[in-house]
Amino acid sequence: MPSLAIETRGLTKKFGNLTAVDNFSLQVNKGEIFGLLGPDGAGKTTTMRLLLDLIVPTSGTIKILPREKTGYVPQRFSLYNDLTVMENLDFYADLYGIPHVTKEQKKKELLQFTRLAPFVDRQGGKLSGGMKQKLLLMCALIHEPELLILDEPTTGVDPVSRQEFWKIISSLVPKVTVFISTAYMDEASRCDRVALMYKGKLMKIDTPLNIRNEVVGGRSMEEAFLDLIDRFDKQ
């Protein structure tokens, strides 16, 4: 049986009368790309924040790799706009207490990896959308995490930058486990397994291929998801 990077049981989060995450149970294996697919308002970001211990669940349990082994890329750019690419990297490396020699080698690797080396002196706020997400990714990887949590990292990013971002993500596994939320069907198809989330509930967990084949007879991921939503709303 594969070892787990994430396990939740009956995870629930309520905000007053709103149940944002409803009895959420899943297991994420080490070394896989696991996608959380759902429309806006499905509860994906709340789920991410619960996993990262940024908010407290109403009920349920979470087992996850320790914080020092986890990297996080939020949906919106959260670094320092007035610091350069290099200065942001240095800040996060120092925050994690990475020794100087290791830091310099890791920065070099990440800059080559993301092709941001020519832009080390550009301020974060002056980067393009795709470059900002790459910088966020570098800062999340600087301490060599075993688990990477990404909250809709390519929202609003141009198609070419999205493709480049996914090439980088795919190259990380199996050394790094990736848990990524997305509203894009094509991105969900790149994952090893996908959890379909709607109105706070998990509707199905399976491989993209099985979801297409079993739910709607081999049609697209988008049709599969819409078919499940239609069934859910008719219950």
Secondary structure, 3 states (H helix, E strand, C coil): CCCEEEEEEEEEEEECCEEEEEEEEEEEECCCEEEEECCCCCCHHHHHHHHCCCCCCCEEEEEECCHHHEEEECCCCCCCCCCEHHHHHHHHHHHCCCCHHHHHHHHHHHHHHHCCHHHCCCEHHHCCHHHHHHHHHHHHHCCCCCEEEEECCCCCCCHHHHHHHHHHHHHHCCCCEEEEEECCHHHHCCCCEEEEEECCEEEEEECHHHHHHHHHCCCCHHHHHHHHHHHHHHC
